[in-house]
Each structure stands twice: as structure tokens, then as C-alpha cells.
Amino acid sequence: MKVSVIIPAAGASKRFGSKRKKIFERIKGQPIFIRAIELFVNRKDVCEVQLVVSEDDKEEMRTRYAPNIGFMGVKLVVGGDTRTESVSNALARVSDEAEYICVHDAARPCVSQLWIDDVFAAAEKFGSAILAYPLHGTLKKVSSDNKIDKTLSRDGLWEAQTPQVFRRDILKRAYENATGKADDDSALVEAIGETVVTVACDPRNVKITRRSDLQLATAVIDSLPKPKLTTRAGPFDEAQW
């Protein structure tokens, strides 16, 4: 399985409430977008990583963060006015080696390698797969003046997350048939009649949207499930007496 990873980071961060874009904010000393990149660059099944940035951020990425990006072998792509346009720009540059394409939000730095393993495996088996979280709370439809219109059933409702992984030909066809912007890539794939499976995740896969999410991400990042370490006896290991 060879996967090309696209990391959209060209959003305007309008809901973040700061003059500085959220992808440059730091969690435990590292910019959020660097943490997102590091989730993938050392995986043997990943053949390339593309970071999609806005025209306004291109120069800063190529100067201030050039050592980080260059060392990790990340390709910079200039995005468009919408997320759909940004991913489309990266799709046009995907390596011929890639059989699958993974799209992951730059604003989601809290992902376990075990979750990535699971969604990659599901995509290889079914063609399309996303991380998602089944909703447990009571859902209310609220009007613009903050009055509750109705209570919604949560049965069968899941919150879509990323990574979202698709067989290359499926995602390419979805974008070729896209008629407008979409909230995520799964919606475009669903629109062409392809089945997308969900891989159960949990709320720790935080998407940084508002400043308060930084504190949440900082609190949960060390609690993420980790692969079990395998120990092998070395040539100098002695029997324990």
C-alpha cells in the first residue's frame, strides 16, 4: 500500500479569534501543522506528503519553516479559495507511485498511529474509509436567536474526522465530478455513489477551531493510544538472576 498524504492548511481561521492563523499556534512547543505532518512522514506506507497553504502564507513557509519542511521532504502546494479547490490543486500533483490518497486536516494534531493504521487498513479493504466518532449527546436544532427549534435523534449520527483515505481512482473521479465546495472529501465520494466506511475513533481527535481547543489538545495529546513496543533479546542480554 502506497499512500500520498494531502494536508490542507490554507484556511483563513476565521473562527479562531486571532490575527495569527491557527496552524502556526504551538502545542508543547511545536506548530500545529508540523505536528500534523509528523504523523505521516515516517510511515513506510506513505510515499509523499503535500502541505497545501494559502498564497499569503507561502513565503513564511518557504523561509521561516524551510528547514522543517525540507528535512521532512514535504512538498508545498498553493491552495485555492475553498478547501475543495485546495485539495484539487494537490491532487493534480500526486505522485504516480501512490495507490491511495489520504487527506488530513492540518488542524488535527492529536491522532494516534493506531488510528491511522486502522483507517489505512479499512481503505485498502473497502476502497474508502474515514475516522469518525459516534455522537452520544442530545442534539438540538437552534435558530439564529438561540431558541431551540427541535430535538434531533442521534441514532446513526457520527461526527466525521480525518484522516480520510480513498483509493486514488475513486477520489480523482469524485473531484472530477464535484459541482461545488464540500465540507469534507467523503461527501464528494458519497456523491458519486461510492460507499465510504467509518472507522470508530474518539473525541481526542480534536480539530483546532477556537482558541480554547488548544488547551484541550495539549491536555489529551499525551493520552493517545500508542503502539505496543516489542522487545527482542540482544546479543549482550544476560539471563536475569
C-alpha angles and dihedrals in degrees: 000000000000116000131193111205121211117194112191110209102154099101122125095232091224094161095047095083100224139099088233117072116250096238089069094052114106133239112193090344098311129101112249094240092053090054090051092051093048090060089072114020096084097045115113092217093057113088098179144359123213121194113203113207136173122259088248092057098041096092094048090050091051095048115026096032099030094109092053095045094042094048091051093046093237119165118223118221126182112233133213138239094283136036089248091056091047094053090044090056090054093045089060089060101044115137117256086232093067119101095174134032124215121196116197129175114244086219093064106081097153105080125132118226086231090061090049090050090052097049092044090052092048092050091050090052101041105021097241131043139160137189111247141166125225110234117241105173128087110268123219129190105220129195125227090266091056095255119139112247098182145333114252128214112247093201109130094000119136131177110235116230136173149287093073114183129194139173105262097243092050096053093043091053091047091055093044088057097041113127099185144346121312133198092234141359094253090066091058092048091048089051092063092052099258120142117240119196124210123228111206114245131162140242093270088080087089123187111211105231105139131027092255088063089069091067091047093050091048090051097050104036095087091048096061116122112261132204114262113257115237117214124205127192110250127212091261097047112121129205112265113247 
